[in-house]
Amino acid sequence: MKIQSSQFVITGANRGIGQAVAKMAAVSGAHLHLVARSWSEGVRSSLTQLGAASVELYQADLATKEGAAQLAQQLSSVEVDVLFNNAGLLTGGLLEQQSLDEIYAMFQVNLNALVHLTHALLPGMIQRKKGKIINNSSVSAFMHFPCASTYAASKAAVVAFTDCLEAELAGTGVSTLCLVTPGIKTRMFDEIEVKYAKNFEIPKDSISAEDYAEKIRVAIEGDWKYYWPKGTTALGLWTARYLNPVFRSAVQKRFRR
Ligand SMILES: NC(=O)c1ccc[n+]([C@@H]2O[C@H](COP(=O)([O-])OP(=O)(O)OC[C@H]3O[C@@H](n4cnc5c(N)ncnc54)[C@H](OP(=O)(O)O)[C@@H]3O)[C@@H](O)[C@H]2O)c1
């Protein structure tokens, strides 16, 4: 799919991966519809200078059903070509020590809002016979580390949701892209250390959000169904999926209660 001139919606676009993808799409000449809870001055003009065809900023709290519904309503007049469900929250630590309120908010942002926005924007895409839903999952969907129980469950659900949708959308002109995102140096990446460090020594490989946005551009333009990481992370993913006892034993050695 061509990014130039597309109507491109990105949730969680004020920092991290979402911001880097917004810049990448701006350079490619997209019409940007960017979502976050708050915006700083100058975002619109800097993205326009990079080449964005237009920039609309939306304020929405996706941790509530009302927030997702309000955003869906605001986007209902836009003929969306690309929906990048990227906004996310991290939970972590021993399950009994995680806050239930934080767990509920995380599932709401990572999963329910993603489903809600897809549900709202998909009919228009099907009618126009074009569009792409990009869902930001994680290596955690496949690599089941201790301290990641609730977050990993949300990301595994995103994979299942995207796979089922891909099958439903065959022949409609609408496609999906599931990002199996590895470590990306963002605020969330720094939070991982804080939330896990007491009980689990998490692998610390990461790449920059800008480098990742470039990989996402290639995946969009090449109409890939999945983005899978390469290198050491790919080896870890392969071991987790196909040599699970070896993966589990390596993980257990890094864990202490
Ligand atoms: N970084 C990694 O290593 C990594 C690895 C695998 C997957 N991922 C996934 O990649 C996505 C982006 O993460 P990131 O690393 O770029 O993290 P980040 O820098 O912390 O950015 C998270 C984004 O989500 C938005 N968000 C959070 N809560 C929200 C809410 N209630 N309503 C609306 N927006 C909300 C934030 O905007 P506000 O200003 O509104 O909070 C922010 O724009 C997430 O889905 C994450 O799970 C990241």
The ligand as a MOL file (V3000), in Angstrom:
LIG
                    3D

  0  0  0     0  0            999 V3000
M  V30 BEGIN CTAB
M  V30 COUNTS 48 52 0 0 0
M  V30 BEGIN ATOM
M  V30 1 N 8.9450 -0.0950 23.3860 0
M  V30 2 C 8.9660 -1.4060 23.3130 0
M  V30 3 O 9.9920 -2.0580 23.6090 0
M  V30 4 C 7.7470 -2.1620 22.8470 0
M  V30 5 C 7.8700 -3.5430 22.6270 0
M  V30 6 C 6.7530 -4.2370 22.1850 0
M  V30 7 C 5.5640 -3.5940 21.9390 0
M  V30 8 N 5.4690 -2.2300 22.1660 0 CHG=1
M  V30 9 C 4.1700 -1.5880 21.9180 0
M  V30 10 O 4.3540 -0.4410 21.1130 0
M  V30 11 C 3.2970 0.5060 21.3760 0
M  V30 12 C 3.8910 1.8830 21.5810 0
M  V30 13 O 4.7210 1.8590 22.7190 0
M  V30 14 P 5.9870 2.8100 22.9380 0
M  V30 15 O 7.1380 1.9420 23.2440 0
M  V30 16 O 6.0760 3.8130 21.8600 0 CHG=-1
M  V30 17 O 5.5480 3.4680 24.3340 0
M  V30 18 P 5.4090 4.9530 24.8580 0
M  V30 19 O 6.5440 5.7850 24.4130 0
M  V30 20 O 5.1530 4.8030 26.3070 0
M  V30 21 O 4.0950 5.4810 24.1320 0
M  V30 22 C 2.8340 4.9880 24.4630 0
M  V30 23 C 1.7980 5.7850 23.7140 0
M  V30 24 O 0.4940 5.2980 24.0610 0
M  V30 25 C -0.3180 6.3960 24.4460 0
M  V30 26 N -1.2950 6.0510 25.4750 0
M  V30 27 C -1.0700 5.4200 26.6630 0
M  V30 28 N -2.1920 5.4050 27.4050 0
M  V30 29 C -3.1490 6.0370 26.6670 0
M  V30 30 C -4.4930 6.3440 26.8980 0
M  V30 31 N -5.1160 6.0280 28.0550 0
M  V30 32 N -5.1940 7.0010 25.9520 0
M  V30 33 C -4.5830 7.3530 24.7940 0
M  V30 34 N -3.2960 7.0960 24.5070 0
M  V30 35 C -2.5820 6.4460 25.4420 0
M  V30 36 C 0.6700 7.4220 25.0040 0
M  V30 37 O 0.1170 8.7150 24.9430 0
M  V30 38 P -0.2090 9.5790 26.2820 0
M  V30 39 O 0.6430 10.7680 26.2650 0
M  V30 40 O -1.6430 9.8930 26.1050 0
M  V30 41 O 0.0820 8.6970 27.4620 0
M  V30 42 C 1.8460 7.2670 24.0610 0
M  V30 43 O 1.6680 8.0260 22.9080 0
M  V30 44 C 2.5440 -0.0390 22.5940 0
M  V30 45 O 1.3640 -0.6960 22.1780 0
M  V30 46 C 3.5180 -1.0530 23.1790 0
M  V30 47 O 2.8560 -2.0490 23.9110 0
M  V30 48 C 6.5340 -1.5110 22.6140 0
M  V30 END ATOM
M  V30 BEGIN BOND
M  V30 1 1 1 2
M  V30 2 2 2 3
M  V30 3 1 2 4
M  V30 4 1 4 5
M  V30 5 2 4 48
M  V30 6 2 5 6
M  V30 7 1 6 7
M  V30 8 2 7 8
M  V30 9 1 8 9
M  V30 10 1 8 48
M  V30 11 1 9 10
M  V30 12 1 9 46
M  V30 13 1 10 11
M  V30 14 1 11 12
M  V30 15 1 11 44
M  V30 16 1 12 13
M  V30 17 1 13 14
M  V30 18 2 14 15
M  V30 19 1 14 16
M  V30 20 1 14 17
M  V30 21 1 17 18
M  V30 22 2 18 19
M  V30 23 1 18 20
M  V30 24 1 18 21
M  V30 25 1 21 22
M  V30 26 1 22 23
M  V30 27 1 23 24
M  V30 28 1 23 42
M  V30 29 1 24 25
M  V30 30 1 25 26
M  V30 31 1 25 36
M  V30 32 1 26 27
M  V30 33 1 26 35
M  V30 34 2 27 28
M  V30 35 1 28 29
M  V30 36 1 29 30
M  V30 37 2 29 35
M  V30 38 1 30 31
M  V30 39 2 30 32
M  V30 40 1 32 33
M  V30 41 2 33 34
M  V30 42 1 34 35
M  V30 43 1 36 37
M  V30 44 1 36 42
M  V30 45 1 37 38
M  V30 46 2 38 39
M  V30 47 1 38 40
M  V30 48 1 38 41
M  V30 49 1 42 43
M  V30 50 1 44 45
M  V30 51 1 44 46
M  V30 52 1 46 47
M  V30 END BOND
M  V30 END CTAB
M  END
